[in-house]
Amino acid sequence: MNVAGKLALVAAAIVAFAGFHLLRNRWRDVEAEDGRFSVRVPGPLGRTDGRFPMSYGHDTRVTYECRRGSFTFTVGHFELPAGATKGPDEVLADVLHAAQVQLGGRFDAAGETRAIEAAPGPALEIAFDGRRDGDARRVRARAFFAAGTRRVYLLMVDAPAELIGNGHAERFFTSFRPREGA
């Protein structure tokens, strides 16, 4: 490896190390602006509203995002339309597929959908390689129905592949609390 390559490798390691330590100690519980959930994140949540194509039509989704260091933490939610005839597993698979397409993702051997046992309702998780702002990312996403409702939540964490397994995604996922009746 030439000198420029070694310097680039050292710079990347410093950025990754700084990003990890920046996130480690700055987490706090945040209540969503619309009162629909709380979650632990390392910074403020910015809100956007939009319509997204789904196999049963478009849904209007509220999305919250926190970007810190080289991580992006996202929570989205929408109400399943009354006329939707798909079952929970099909809807959740559609939600994860739409997230994957949105981030330019592709399935790989580790990208198979799996059920989540500890969720408050039907739930699926997937991990896939994707891109954000032109950079290669590893994405973990969970989709689930809030217990007893037609509300679907999507939680995503994306980061460089070498950092996605450092515990931040699990911390984010396990801190999430939907608010009943909100």
LUMFI-792368 format. One record per residue (C-alpha): residue number from 1; residue in one letter; chain; x negated, y, z negated. Coordinates in nm, 2 decimals, always signed. Last residue first. Layout:
<gupas>
NUM	A	A	X	Y	Z
...
</gupas>
This chain:
<gupas>
182	A	A	+5.20	+0.87	-2.01
181	G	A	+5.42	+0.59	-2.15
180	E	A	+5.13	+0.37	-2.25
179	R	A	+4.79	+0.53	-2.23
178	P	A	+4.52	+0.32	-2.06
177	R	A	+4.20	+0.26	-2.26
176	F	A	+3.86	+0.23	-2.09
175	S	A	+3.57	+0.18	-2.33
174	T	A	+3.50	-0.18	-2.20
173	F	A	+3.46	-0.07	-1.84
172	F	A	+3.22	+0.23	-1.92
171	R	A	+3.00	+0.03	-2.15
170	E	A	+2.99	-0.26	-1.90
169	A	A	+2.89	-0.02	-1.62
168	H	A	+2.62	+0.14	-1.85
167	G	A	+2.47	-0.19	-1.95
166	N	A	+2.15	-0.20	-1.74
165	G	A	+2.28	-0.41	-1.46
164	I	A	+2.35	-0.13	-1.21
163	L	A	+2.00	+0.01	-1.24
162	E	A	+1.80	-0.19	-0.98
161	A	A	+2.08	-0.17	-0.73
160	P	A	+2.09	+0.21	-0.73
159	A	A	+2.41	+0.32	-0.89
158	D	A	+2.79	+0.28	-0.85
157	V	A	+3.05	+0.24	-1.12
156	M	A	+3.41	+0.19	-1.04
155	L	A	+3.74	+0.17	-1.23
154	L	A	+4.07	+0.13	-1.04
153	Y	A	+4.40	+0.15	-1.23
152	V	A	+4.74	+0.03	-1.10
151	R	A	+5.06	+0.16	-1.25
150	R	A	+5.37	-0.06	-1.19
149	T	A	+5.41	-0.11	-1.57
148	G	A	+5.44	-0.38	-1.84
147	A	A	+5.06	-0.39	-1.91
146	A	A	+4.86	-0.15	-1.70
145	F	A	+4.78	-0.33	-1.37
144	F	A	+4.42	-0.39	-1.29
143	A	A	+4.13	-0.31	-1.06
142	R	A	+3.76	-0.34	-1.15
141	A	A	+3.47	-0.22	-0.94
140	R	A	+3.09	-0.28	-0.96
139	V	A	+2.90	-0.10	-0.69
138	R	A	+2.53	-0.13	-0.59
137	R	A	+2.41	+0.17	-0.39
136	A	A	+2.22	+0.25	-0.07
135	D	A	+2.20	+0.63	-0.02
134	G	A	+2.37	+0.81	+0.27
133	D	A	+2.59	+1.03	+0.04
132	R	A	+2.72	+0.71	-0.12
131	R	A	+2.65	+0.37	+0.04
130	G	A	+2.77	+0.02	-0.05
129	D	A	+2.65	-0.32	-0.18
128	F	A	+2.92	-0.52	-0.35
127	A	A	+3.05	-0.62	-0.70
126	I	A	+3.41	-0.73	-0.75
125	E	A	+3.65	-0.74	-1.04
124	L	A	+4.02	-0.85	-1.07
123	A	A	+4.30	-0.78	-1.32
122	P	A	+4.65	-0.89	-1.41
121	G	A	+4.74	-0.71	-1.74
120	P	A	+4.56	-0.57	-2.05
119	A	A	+4.23	-0.71	-1.93
118	A	A	+4.03	-0.96	-2.13
117	E	A	+4.03	-1.25	-1.88
116	I	A	+3.90	-1.07	-1.57
115	A	A	+3.96	-1.26	-1.24
114	R	A	+3.68	-1.27	-0.98
113	T	A	+3.65	-1.12	-0.63
112	E	A	+3.35	-1.24	-0.44
111	G	A	+3.07	-0.99	-0.38
110	A	A	+2.78	-1.19	-0.52
109	A	A	+2.73	-1.37	-0.18
108	D	A	+2.77	-1.04	+0.00
107	F	A	+3.07	-0.83	+0.09
106	R	A	+3.01	-0.50	+0.27
105	G	A	+3.05	-0.15	+0.14
104	G	A	+3.09	+0.18	+0.33
103	L	A	+3.20	+0.34	+0.00
102	Q	A	+3.56	+0.40	+0.12
101	V	A	+3.57	+0.05	+0.27
100	Q	A	+3.48	-0.11	-0.07
99	A	A	+3.73	+0.10	-0.25
98	A	A	+4.00	+0.00	+0.00
97	H	A	+3.90	-0.37	-0.05
96	L	A	+3.93	-0.33	-0.42
95	V	A	+4.28	-0.18	-0.40
94	D	A	+4.39	-0.45	-0.15
93	A	A	+4.26	-0.73	-0.38
92	L	A	+4.46	-0.56	-0.66
91	V	A	+4.78	-0.55	-0.45
90	E	A	+4.74	-0.91	-0.35
89	D	A	+4.68	-1.03	-0.71
88	P	A	+4.98	-0.83	-0.84
87	G	A	+5.23	-0.97	-0.58
86	K	A	+5.31	-0.79	-0.27
85	T	A	+5.67	-0.66	-0.21
84	A	A	+5.61	-0.29	-0.23
83	G	A	+5.95	-0.11	-0.23
82	A	A	+5.92	+0.04	-0.57
81	P	A	+5.58	+0.21	-0.48
80	L	A	+5.29	+0.10	-0.70
79	E	A	+5.21	+0.39	-0.92
78	F	A	+4.85	+0.53	-0.89
77	H	A	+4.53	+0.54	-1.08
76	G	A	+4.16	+0.62	-1.02
75	V	A	+3.86	+0.61	-1.25
74	T	A	+3.51	+0.67	-1.12
73	F	A	+3.16	+0.66	-1.28
72	T	A	+2.87	+0.77	-1.05
71	F	A	+2.52	+0.69	-1.16
70	S	A	+2.18	+0.83	-1.04
69	G	A	+2.16	+1.09	-1.31
68	R	A	+2.52	+1.17	-1.41
67	R	A	+2.82	+1.19	-1.19
66	C	A	+3.16	+1.17	-1.35
65	E	A	+3.47	+1.11	-1.13
64	Y	A	+3.85	+1.12	-1.18
63	T	A	+4.09	+1.01	-0.91
62	V	A	+4.46	+1.06	-0.89
61	R	A	+4.61	+0.84	-0.61
60	T	A	+4.91	+0.90	-0.39
59	D	A	+4.97	+0.57	-0.21
58	H	A	+4.99	+0.51	+0.16
57	G	A	+5.16	+0.21	+0.32
56	Y	A	+5.19	-0.16	+0.22
55	S	A	+4.84	-0.25	+0.35
54	M	A	+4.69	+0.06	+0.18
53	P	A	+4.59	+0.40	+0.32
52	F	A	+4.49	+0.65	+0.05
51	R	A	+4.66	+0.98	-0.03
50	G	A	+4.47	+1.23	-0.25
49	D	A	+4.43	+1.40	-0.59
48	T	A	+4.09	+1.50	-0.73
47	R	A	+3.98	+1.54	-1.09
46	G	A	+3.63	+1.60	-1.23
45	L	A	+3.54	+1.41	-1.55
44	P	A	+3.28	+1.56	-1.78
43	G	A	+2.96	+1.38	-1.89
42	P	A	+2.81	+1.05	-2.01
41	V	A	+3.14	+0.87	-2.00
40	R	A	+3.37	+0.69	-2.25
39	V	A	+3.73	+0.65	-2.13
38	S	A	+4.07	+0.77	-2.22
37	F	A	+4.38	+0.71	-2.01
36	R	A	+4.71	+0.86	-1.86
35	G	A	+4.69	+1.19	-2.04
34	D	A	+4.70	+1.39	-1.71
33	E	A	+4.37	+1.57	-1.79
32	A	A	+4.21	+1.23	-1.88
31	E	A	+4.09	+1.20	-2.24
30	V	A	+3.71	+1.18	-2.28
29	D	A	+3.51	+0.97	-2.53
28	R	A	+3.15	+1.07	-2.53
27	W	A	+2.82	+0.93	-2.39
26	R	A	+2.50	+1.14	-2.41
25	N	A	+2.25	+0.91	-2.56
24	R	A	+2.17	+0.65	-2.29
23	L	A	+2.26	+0.86	-1.98
22	L	A	+1.96	+1.09	-1.97
21	H	A	+1.74	+0.80	-2.08
20	F	A	+1.84	+0.59	-1.77
19	G	A	+1.82	+0.89	-1.54
18	A	A	+1.47	+0.97	-1.66
17	F	A	+1.35	+0.61	-1.61
16	A	A	+1.50	+0.60	-1.26
15	V	A	+1.34	+0.93	-1.17
14	I	A	+1.00	+0.82	-1.31
13	A	A	+1.02	+0.49	-1.12
12	A	A	+1.11	+0.66	-0.80
11	A	A	+0.81	+0.90	-0.84
10	V	A	+0.57	+0.61	-0.91
9	L	A	+0.69	+0.43	-0.59
8	A	A	+0.66	+0.74	-0.38
7	L	A	+0.31	+0.80	-0.52
6	K	A	+0.21	+0.44	-0.43
5	G	A	+0.35	+0.48	-0.08
4	A	A	+0.16	+0.80	-0.03
3	V	A	-0.16	+0.64	-0.15
2	N	A	-0.14	+0.34	+0.09
1	M	A	+0.00	+0.00	+0.00
</gupas>
